[in-house]
Amino acid sequence: MIAVLGLCTVASTVNALWFLWTTDALKSIGMFIPLVSFVLVLRAWRSLGWETEGSWWGLVVLVVTAAVVHVRDQAILVFVFSPKWSVYIPPHSLVAFAYGAGVVLLFGGTRLFRAALFPLILLWFVNPIPHIFNVFVDLPLQRASAHVARGFAMALGQPLSPDQLRLMFTPQFGMFIAPGCNGIRGAVTMGFIALIAGYVYRFRWYAHAGVVAGAVLLGYVFNFARLCILVLYYLVALRFPSLQNKAEMGDYVIGACLFLLGTFLLFHVVRRLSESPDQIKPPVLSSLSTGASAGSSFYLRFAGMLALVLFSGYGVARAYVQTHSGSYAAERKIEQDAPGQFPAQIGSYRLTRMWNENMFAGPLIFHWAEYTPADGGTPIAVGVSPVLGSHDTLICHSARGEDPIWRDQLTIPTASEPISFSGSLFNDGATQSLEATTICNGGSCGEYSSDRTHFGFVYSKPTSHSLLSQDVQRPIPILLKVETTNTTLPAEKARQQMTAALRSFLASADLAGLTQPYRRQ
């Protein structure tokens, strides 16, 4: 119970994972991983007689993990491998593993840690399909699935539209091969089933690897079979129009039946292998006592864990009360719908217009304001995001297929102090734009990126006050944008001109002050 309550020490990771599992169907299987790991740890502990020869190193691991997560909540540290792949440090998988390892060491000791190493490593898969997997595996499989379905339909003599991912049997009746149609969910699920079953039945490494690889392959093969059967369903529905409005449910039924059949086949193989002595590792002989051993040190370690939970639980409970109060909900509603709060004038620049940038589903991303100099020079757009934790323009533009012409660090004096920005220059054929991003923590701002060609760091520096406080001083990103419609202007000259305009504006700007209306006391 205390181990479960102790999750409040890494509450931000728990919230982020829960949001990931409940909003991304592809990664929803990750919610079962902590439960399975917990059960397997208890199974290993029971095999050791529930001994409680724990280690104080477990409490050290838990305190360090909680401290690192707290620092991550106050600042930003992103490791960028490529424009399509970035990792927040520490990743949620590492936090889950560190927390599980700390609890096991604290209460069960090193022997339980060794016995439960597989369940602990399993916690790395709380995010079962990282984003890089989506980019390099998921999308190619989507095209492969569409190619198989299209080839099968054309082999049956059915003419189709030229769109490679959309199979239209009539102008109004057809299907779209989305990323979720490529079998990756079924393959990942089958792989985890085989991985856990192989551990429980103690398969030798080569049998274990073979079963997991076969399970993943089985998931993909059955998905191709599902698409081909669905093509047959569509051909039948062309002759029986009453079936056309039931095609989605037909897809679910076909997929469910095939997945159930695949699971039966997988467990048949697992059962046959479990009955083969040459495929099973011999039991581990242990000289450990079978009775539970507990001394005064156990209660001291328990008290240490309880103190850590109570300390962290206070901050979580306080945040929960604040975020679920009626005044907070009304304030959030106003914040979402109302324009941003910007000064009417910054130096010689006057506020000319304001607007909000929202996602398709409605949530606010940025409050925007445009400032124009009194002499009618280059306008500057300023975006403040009260909800985002960071904003890497390189990643956002890459998602739209836009690559930067130039990317480097910018340090520009402001009204209060020089501030570091991550700068990027883009040319989309209609405009050239210079974008500079930074992150403000309380009273200071700064975003730093290392020089890189393929990878590097993007990070911000938290204030000492925020590190010593339990309150999260939300890092608020600010994005400044300068544009020109002269796309024929050489990139270097365009960058110099827009950088000069940006320096002129920032000379009188207090960026930390722009974020204060979005910070609650």
C-alpha positions as CSV (number, residue, x, y, z in Angstrom):
1,M,0.0,0.0,0.0
2,I,2.8,2.4,0.9
3,A,4.5,1.6,-2.4
4,V,1.3,2.5,-4.3
5,L,0.8,5.7,-2.3
6,G,4.4,6.5,-3.0
7,L,3.6,7.2,-6.6
8,C,2.8,10.7,-5.5
9,T,6.6,11.3,-5.4
10,V,6.5,11.0,-9.2
11,A,3.0,12.4,-9.7
12,S,3.8,14.3,-12.9
13,T,5.1,11.1,-14.5
14,V,2.0,9.3,-13.4
15,N,-0.3,12.0,-14.8
16,A,1.7,12.1,-18.1
17,L,1.5,8.3,-18.6
18,W,-2.2,8.2,-17.7
19,F,-2.9,10.9,-20.3
20,L,-0.8,8.9,-22.8
21,W,-2.7,5.7,-22.2
22,T,-6.1,7.2,-22.3
23,T,-5.7,9.4,-25.4
24,D,-3.5,7.2,-27.7
25,A,-5.1,3.9,-28.6
26,L,-1.8,2.7,-30.0
27,K,-0.1,3.0,-26.6
28,S,-3.0,2.1,-24.4
29,I,-1.6,-1.4,-23.7
30,G,1.0,0.4,-21.6
31,M,-1.5,0.8,-18.7
32,F,-1.3,-3.0,-18.0
33,I,2.5,-3.0,-17.7
34,P,2.7,-1.6,-14.1
35,L,0.0,-4.0,-12.9
36,V,1.7,-7.0,-14.5
37,S,5.1,-5.9,-13.2
38,F,3.6,-5.5,-9.7
39,V,2.1,-9.0,-9.7
40,L,5.4,-10.6,-11.0
41,V,7.4,-8.8,-8.3
42,L,5.1,-10.2,-5.6
43,R,5.4,-13.6,-7.2
44,A,9.2,-13.4,-7.0
45,W,9.0,-12.1,-3.4
46,R,6.8,-15.1,-2.4
47,S,9.4,-17.5,-3.8
48,L,11.9,-15.9,-1.4
49,G,9.7,-16.4,1.6
50,W,8.7,-12.7,1.8
51,E,12.0,-11.9,3.4
52,T,12.4,-8.2,4.3
53,E,16.2,-7.8,4.3
54,G,15.9,-4.5,2.5
55,S,18.6,-1.9,1.8
56,W,18.8,1.8,2.6
57,W,20.0,2.3,-1.0
58,G,16.4,1.9,-2.0
59,L,15.4,5.0,-0.2
60,V,18.4,6.8,-1.8
61,V,17.2,5.8,-5.2
62,L,13.6,7.0,-4.4
63,V,14.8,10.3,-3.1
64,V,17.0,10.9,-6.1
65,T,14.2,9.9,-8.5
66,A,11.7,12.3,-6.8
67,A,14.3,15.1,-6.8
68,V,15.1,14.6,-10.6
69,V,11.4,14.6,-11.4
70,H,10.9,17.8,-9.4
71,V,13.7,19.4,-11.3
72,R,12.2,18.3,-14.6
73,D,8.9,19.8,-13.6
74,Q,10.6,23.2,-13.0
75,A,12.7,23.2,-16.1
76,I,13.1,21.8,-19.6
77,L,15.8,19.3,-20.7
78,V,15.3,17.8,-24.2
79,F,17.7,15.5,-26.0
80,V,17.2,16.0,-29.7
81,F,18.4,13.1,-31.8
82,S,16.9,14.4,-35.1
83,P,14.2,16.7,-36.2
84,K,11.7,13.8,-35.9
85,W,13.0,12.4,-32.6
86,S,13.5,14.0,-29.3
87,V,13.4,12.7,-25.7
88,Y,12.6,14.6,-22.5
89,I,15.1,13.9,-19.7
90,P,14.4,11.9,-17.7
91,P,12.0,9.8,-19.8
92,H,8.9,8.4,-18.1
93,S,10.2,4.9,-18.7
94,L,13.3,5.6,-16.7
95,V,11.3,7.2,-13.9
96,A,9.0,4.1,-13.7
97,F,12.0,1.7,-13.6
98,A,13.9,3.8,-11.0
99,Y,10.8,4.0,-8.7
100,G,10.1,0.3,-9.0
101,A,13.8,-0.6,-8.4
102,G,13.9,1.8,-5.3
103,V,10.8,0.2,-3.7
104,V,12.1,-3.4,-4.3
105,L,15.6,-2.5,-2.9
106,L,14.1,-0.7,0.1
107,F,11.7,-3.5,1.3
108,G,13.1,-6.7,-0.3
109,G,16.8,-6.1,-0.7
110,T,19.3,-7.0,-3.3
111,R,18.2,-10.7,-3.5
112,L,14.7,-9.7,-4.4
113,F,16.1,-7.1,-6.8
114,R,17.9,-9.9,-8.7
115,A,14.9,-12.2,-8.6
116,A,12.6,-9.5,-9.8
117,L,14.9,-8.0,-12.5
118,F,12.6,-9.0,-15.4
119,P,9.4,-7.4,-13.9
120,L,11.4,-4.3,-13.2
121,I,12.8,-4.1,-16.7
122,L,9.3,-4.6,-17.9
123,L,8.5,-1.1,-16.5
124,W,10.6,0.3,-19.3
125,F,7.6,-0.5,-21.6
126,V,5.1,1.8,-19.8
127,N,5.4,3.7,-23.1
128,P,5.2,0.6,-25.3
129,I,5.7,2.4,-28.6
130,P,8.0,5.4,-28.6
131,H,7.5,8.2,-31.1
132,I,10.6,7.1,-33.1
133,F,8.9,3.8,-33.6
134,N,5.9,5.5,-35.1
135,V,8.1,7.4,-37.6
136,F,10.3,4.6,-38.8
137,V,8.1,1.5,-38.4
138,D,4.5,2.5,-38.0
139,L,4.1,4.6,-41.1
140,P,6.0,2.2,-43.5
141,L,3.8,-0.6,-42.2
142,Q,0.7,1.5,-43.0
143,R,1.8,1.8,-46.6
144,A,2.6,-2.0,-46.7
145,S,-0.8,-2.8,-45.3
146,A,-2.5,-0.6,-47.9
147,H,-0.4,-2.2,-50.7
148,V,-1.5,-5.7,-49.6
149,A,-5.2,-4.8,-49.4
150,R,-5.1,-3.0,-52.7
151,G,-3.3,-5.8,-54.4
152,F,-5.8,-8.4,-53.1
153,A,-8.8,-6.3,-54.2
154,M,-7.3,-5.8,-57.7
155,A,-6.5,-9.5,-58.0
156,L,-10.2,-10.1,-57.5
157,G,-11.0,-7.7,-60.4
158,Q,-12.2,-4.8,-58.3
159,P,-11.1,-1.3,-59.8
160,L,-10.0,1.2,-57.1
161,S,-9.2,4.9,-56.9
162,P,-5.6,5.9,-57.4
163,D,-5.1,7.1,-53.8
164,Q,-2.7,4.5,-52.3
165,L,-4.1,4.7,-48.8
166,R,-7.8,5.1,-49.6
167,L,-9.5,2.1,-51.2
168,M,-12.8,3.4,-52.7
169,F,-15.0,0.7,-54.1
170,T,-17.6,3.3,-55.1
171,P,-17.3,7.1,-54.9
172,Q,-19.1,7.0,-51.5
173,F,-18.1,3.6,-50.2
174,G,-14.6,2.6,-49.2
175,M,-12.0,2.5,-46.4
176,F,-8.9,4.4,-45.5
177,I,-5.8,2.4,-44.3
178,A,-4.9,4.5,-41.3
179,P,-1.8,3.9,-39.1
180,G,-4.1,2.0,-36.7
181,C,-4.8,-0.5,-39.5
182,N,-1.3,-1.8,-39.9
183,G,-1.5,-4.4,-37.2
184,I,1.0,-2.8,-34.9
185,R,-1.3,-2.9,-31.9
186,G,-2.0,-6.6,-32.3
187,A,1.6,-7.4,-32.9
188,V,2.8,-5.5,-29.8
189,T,0.1,-7.1,-27.7
190,M,1.0,-10.6,-28.9
191,G,4.7,-9.8,-28.3
192,F,4.0,-8.8,-24.7
193,I,1.9,-11.9,-24.1
194,A,4.7,-14.1,-25.4
195,L,7.4,-12.1,-23.4
196,I,5.6,-12.5,-20.1
197,A,4.5,-16.1,-20.7
198,G,8.1,-17.1,-21.6
199,Y,9.3,-15.6,-18.3
200,V,6.6,-17.3,-16.2
201,Y,7.3,-20.7,-17.8
202,R,11.1,-20.1,-17.6
203,F,11.9,-20.7,-21.3
204,R,15.5,-20.9,-22.3
205,W,16.7,-17.7,-24.0
206,Y,16.5,-19.1,-27.6
207,A,13.0,-20.5,-27.1
208,H,11.9,-17.3,-25.4
209,A,13.2,-15.1,-28.3
210,G,11.7,-17.4,-30.9
211,V,8.2,-17.3,-29.2
212,V,8.3,-13.5,-29.0
213,A,9.4,-13.0,-32.6
214,G,6.8,-15.6,-33.8
215,A,4.1,-13.8,-31.8
216,V,4.9,-10.4,-33.3
217,L,5.0,-11.9,-36.8
218,L,1.7,-13.7,-36.1
219,G,0.1,-10.4,-35.2
220,Y,1.2,-8.8,-38.5
221,V,0.2,-11.8,-40.6
222,F,-3.3,-11.9,-39.0
223,N,-3.7,-8.2,-39.7
224,F,-3.0,-8.7,-43.4
225,A,-5.6,-11.5,-43.2
226,R,-8.0,-9.1,-41.6
227,L,-7.6,-6.5,-44.4
228,C,-8.1,-9.2,-47.1
229,I,-11.2,-10.5,-45.3
230,L,-12.4,-6.9,-45.0
231,V,-12.0,-6.5,-48.8
232,L,-14.2,-9.5,-49.3
233,Y,-16.8,-7.9,-46.9
234,Y,-16.7,-4.8,-49.0
235,L,-17.2,-6.8,-52.2
236,V,-20.2,-8.5,-50.6
237,A,-21.6,-5.2,-49.4
238,L,-21.5,-3.8,-52.9
239,R,-24.3,-6.4,-53.7
240,F,-26.1,-6.0,-50.4
241,P,-26.3,-2.2,-49.6
242,S,-27.7,-2.8,-46.2
243,L,-24.2,-4.0,-45.1
244,Q,-22.5,-0.9,-46.1
245,N,-23.4,1.2,-43.0
246,K,-22.1,-1.7,-40.8
247,A,-18.6,-2.0,-42.3
248,E,-16.9,-0.4,-39.3
249,M,-18.5,-2.9,-36.9
250,G,-17.7,-5.7,-39.4
251,D,-14.0,-4.6,-39.2
252,Y,-14.1,-4.8,-35.4
253,V,-15.7,-8.3,-35.4
254,I,-13.3,-9.6,-38.0
255,G,-10.3,-8.2,-36.2
256,A,-11.5,-9.5,-32.8
257,C,-12.1,-13.1,-34.1
258,L,-8.7,-13.2,-35.8
259,F,-6.9,-11.9,-32.7
260,L,-8.7,-14.4,-30.5
261,L,-7.6,-17.2,-32.9
262,G,-4.0,-15.9,-32.9
263,T,-4.0,-15.9,-29.0
264,F,-5.2,-19.5,-28.9
265,L,-2.4,-20.5,-31.3
266,L,0.1,-18.6,-29.3
267,F,-0.9,-20.3,-26.0
268,H,-0.9,-23.7,-27.7
269,V,2.7,-23.1,-28.7
270,V,3.5,-21.9,-25.1
271,R,1.9,-24.9,-23.6
272,R,3.7,-27.3,-25.8
273,L,7.0,-25.7,-25.1
274,S,6.3,-25.7,-21.3
275,E,5.9,-29.5,-21.6
276,S,9.3,-29.9,-23.2
277,P,12.1,-30.3,-20.5
278,D,14.8,-29.2,-22.9
279,Q,13.1,-25.9,-23.5
280,I,12.7,-25.0,-19.8
281,K,15.5,-23.7,-17.6
282,P,16.1,-25.8,-14.4
283,P,14.8,-24.3,-11.2
284,V,17.2,-22.1,-9.3
285,L,18.3,-23.8,-6.1
286,S,18.3,-21.3,-3.2
287,S,19.7,-21.6,0.3
288,L,17.6,-18.7,1.4
289,S,15.3,-19.2,4.4
290,T,11.7,-19.6,3.7
291,G,10.4,-17.7,6.6
292,A,9.9,-13.9,6.6
293,S,12.7,-12.1,8.4
294,A,12.0,-8.6,9.8
295,G,13.9,-6.6,12.3
296,S,14.0,-3.1,13.6
297,S,15.7,-1.8,10.4
298,F,12.6,-2.7,8.4
299,Y,10.4,-0.4,10.5
300,L,13.0,2.4,10.2
301,R,13.0,1.9,6.4
302,F,9.2,1.9,6.4
303,A,9.2,5.1,8.4
304,G,11.6,6.7,5.9
305,M,9.4,5.8,3.0
306,L,6.4,7.0,4.8
307,A,8.0,10.4,5.5
308,L,8.9,10.7,1.8
309,V,5.3,9.9,0.8
310,L,3.8,12.4,3.3
311,F,6.1,15.1,2.1
312,S,5.3,14.6,-1.5
313,G,1.6,13.8,-0.8
314,Y,1.1,17.3,0.7
315,G,2.2,19.0,-2.5
316,V,0.0,16.6,-4.7
317,A,-3.0,17.1,-2.4
318,R,-2.6,20.9,-2.4
319,A,-2.3,21.0,-6.2
320,Y,-5.4,18.7,-6.5
321,V,-7.5,21.0,-4.3
322,Q,-6.4,24.1,-6.3
323,T,-7.0,22.6,-9.8
324,H,-10.4,21.2,-8.8
325,S,-11.7,24.3,-7.1
326,G,-14.6,26.2,-8.8
327,S,-12.5,29.4,-9.1
328,Y,-9.7,27.5,-10.8
329,A,-12.1,26.0,-13.4
330,A,-13.7,29.4,-14.1
331,E,-10.2,30.9,-14.4
332,R,-9.1,28.2,-16.8
333,K,-12.3,28.8,-18.9
334,I,-11.5,32.5,-19.1
335,E,-7.9,31.7,-20.0
336,Q,-8.9,29.4,-22.8
337,D,-11.4,31.8,-24.4
338,A,-10.0,35.2,-23.7
339,P,-7.2,36.8,-25.6
340,G,-3.8,37.1,-24.0
341,Q,-2.8,39.8,-21.6
342,F,-0.2,42.0,-23.3
343,P,0.9,45.6,-22.7
344,A,-0.4,48.2,-25.1
345,Q,3.2,49.3,-25.9
346,I,6.7,47.9,-25.5
347,G,9.2,50.7,-26.1
348,S,8.4,52.2,-29.5
349,Y,6.4,49.2,-30.6
350,R,2.6,49.5,-30.4
351,L,0.2,46.5,-30.0
352,T,-1.8,46.2,-33.2
353,R,-3.6,42.9,-32.9
354,M,-4.1,39.8,-30.7
355,W,-5.3,36.3,-31.4
356,N,-5.3,32.8,-29.9
357,E,-3.9,29.6,-31.5
358,N,-5.8,26.5,-30.6
359,M,-5.5,22.8,-31.5
360,F,-8.3,21.2,-33.6
361,A,-9.8,19.7,-30.5
362,G,-10.1,23.2,-28.9
363,P,-7.3,23.4,-26.3
364,L,-5.3,26.6,-26.2
365,I,-1.7,26.5,-27.5
366,F,-0.5,30.1,-27.7
367,H,-1.7,33.6,-27.0
368,W,-0.4,35.8,-29.8
369,A,0.2,39.5,-30.1
370,E,1.7,41.6,-32.9
371,Y,3.7,44.7,-32.2
372,T,4.5,47.3,-34.9
373,P,7.2,50.0,-34.6
374,A,6.1,53.6,-34.7
375,D,8.0,54.2,-37.9
376,G,6.2,51.4,-39.7
377,G,9.1,48.9,-39.8
378,T,9.0,45.2,-39.4
379,P,6.3,43.9,-37.1
380,I,7.1,41.3,-34.4
381,A,4.8,38.5,-33.3
382,V,5.0,37.4,-29.7
383,G,3.4,34.1,-28.6
384,V,3.0,33.1,-24.9
385,S,1.9,29.5,-24.0
386,P,0.4,29.1,-20.6
387,V,-0.1,25.3,-21.1
388,L,2.9,24.0,-23.0
389,G,6.0,22.9,-21.0
390,S,8.3,23.5,-24.0
391,H,8.2,24.4,-27.6
392,D,10.9,23.2,-30.0
393,T,10.1,24.9,-33.4
394,L,12.3,22.4,-35.2
395,I,10.1,19.5,-34.2
396,C,6.9,21.3,-34.9
397,H,8.0,22.4,-38.4
398,S,9.4,18.9,-39.1
399,A,5.9,17.4,-38.5
400,R,4.7,19.7,-41.4
401,G,7.6,18.6,-43.6
402,E,9.6,21.9,-43.2
403,D,13.3,21.8,-42.6
404,P,15.2,24.8,-41.2
405,I,17.6,26.7,-43.4
406,W,19.6,27.8,-40.4
407,R,19.5,26.8,-36.7
408,D,21.7,28.3,-33.9
409,Q,21.8,29.9,-30.5
410,L,20.9,33.5,-30.1
411,T,21.8,35.7,-27.1
412,I,20.0,39.1,-27.2
413,P,19.9,41.9,-24.6
414,T,16.5,42.8,-23.2
415,A,15.2,45.4,-20.9
416,S,16.1,43.3,-17.9
417,E,19.0,41.1,-18.9
418,P,20.5,39.2,-21.9
419,I,18.4,36.2,-22.7
420,S,19.4,33.0,-24.6
421,F,17.1,31.8,-27.5
422,S,17.0,28.9,-29.8
423,G,16.8,30.5,-33.3
424,S,15.6,28.9,-36.5
425,L,15.1,30.3,-40.1
426,F,12.5,28.8,-42.4
427,N,11.4,29.4,-46.0
428,D,8.1,27.8,-47.0
429,G,8.0,29.4,-50.5
430,A,5.6,32.1,-49.4
431,T,7.5,33.7,-46.5
432,Q,10.8,33.6,-44.8
433,S,10.5,33.6,-41.1
434,L,12.9,33.8,-38.1
435,E,11.6,32.1,-35.0
436,A,13.3,32.5,-31.6
437,T,12.1,30.5,-28.5
438,T,12.9,30.8,-24.9
439,I,11.5,29.5,-21.6
440,C,10.7,31.6,-18.5
441,N,10.8,30.2,-15.0
442,G,9.5,32.7,-12.5
443,G,11.7,35.8,-12.8
444,S,14.2,34.7,-15.4
445,C,14.2,33.4,-19.0
446,G,16.5,31.3,-21.1
447,E,16.6,28.4,-23.5
448,Y,19.9,26.8,-24.4
449,S,20.8,24.4,-27.2
450,S,24.1,22.8,-27.9
451,D,25.7,23.1,-31.4
452,R,24.7,20.1,-33.3
453,T,24.4,18.6,-36.8
454,H,22.4,15.5,-35.9
455,F,21.7,15.7,-32.1
456,G,22.0,17.9,-29.1
457,F,20.4,19.4,-26.0
458,V,17.7,22.0,-25.6
459,Y,17.3,23.1,-21.9
460,S,16.3,25.8,-19.5
461,K,17.6,26.8,-16.1
462,P,15.2,26.6,-13.1
463,T,15.4,29.3,-10.4
464,S,16.8,28.4,-7.0
465,H,13.4,29.4,-5.4
466,S,11.5,27.0,-7.6
467,L,13.8,24.1,-6.8
468,L,13.4,24.6,-3.0
469,S,9.6,24.9,-3.3
470,Q,7.0,22.2,-3.7
471,D,5.0,24.4,-6.0
472,V,5.6,23.9,-9.7
473,Q,6.7,27.2,-11.2
474,R,5.5,26.2,-14.6
475,P,8.1,26.8,-17.3
476,I,6.3,29.0,-19.8
477,P,7.6,29.2,-23.4
478,I,7.7,32.4,-25.4
479,L,8.0,32.3,-29.2
480,L,9.0,35.4,-31.2
481,K,8.5,35.4,-34.9
482,V,9.6,37.8,-37.6
483,E,8.5,37.3,-41.3
484,T,9.2,38.7,-44.7
485,T,7.4,37.9,-47.9
486,N,10.6,38.4,-50.0
487,T,11.4,34.8,-50.5
488,T,14.1,35.6,-53.1
489,L,16.2,37.5,-50.6
490,P,19.3,35.4,-49.7
491,A,18.8,33.5,-46.5
492,E,21.9,35.0,-44.8
493,K,20.8,38.6,-45.6
494,A,17.2,37.9,-44.6
495,R,18.4,36.4,-41.3
496,Q,20.5,39.4,-40.5
497,Q,17.7,41.8,-41.2
498,M,15.1,39.9,-39.2
499,T,17.6,39.4,-36.3
500,A,18.2,43.2,-36.2
501,A,14.5,43.8,-36.0
502,L,14.2,41.3,-33.2
503,R,17.0,42.9,-31.3
504,S,15.4,46.3,-31.7
505,F,12.1,45.0,-30.2
506,L,13.7,43.0,-27.3
507,A,15.8,46.0,-26.2
508,S,12.7,47.4,-24.5
509,A,10.9,44.1,-23.7
510,D,10.6,42.3,-20.3
511,L,9.8,38.8,-21.3
512,A,9.6,37.4,-17.8
513,G,7.0,40.1,-17.1
514,L,4.9,38.9,-20.0
515,T,4.4,35.5,-18.3
516,Q,3.4,36.8,-14.8
517,P,-0.4,37.1,-15.7
518,Y,-0.4,33.3,-16.3
519,R,1.3,32.4,-13.0
520,R,-1.0,31.7,-10.0
521,Q,0.2,32.7,-6.5
